[in-house]
Amino acid sequence: MSVDEIKKLDIKERIILMNEIWDSLEDEEEHSIKSPDWHESVLKDRMNKINNNNVKYISLEELKTI
């Protein structure tokens, strides 16, 4: 299906198609797409900050003002 064909679908049909695509991706092998190495580093850093209480939590409303 081409992008032009997709654009001819109404919004509801495109959302359904998008959900079907996501569902099809869930069925793929877990390691078929590998995350870059730097992802692990970023996640470890964030977890360390959380575990050491070195984070500031903000509300979604506050985030929207930043």
Buried (B, 14 or more C-beta within 10 A) or exposed (E): EEEEEEEEEEEEEEEEEEEEEEEEEEEEEEEEEEEEEEEEEEEEEEEEEEEEEEEEEEEEEEEEEE
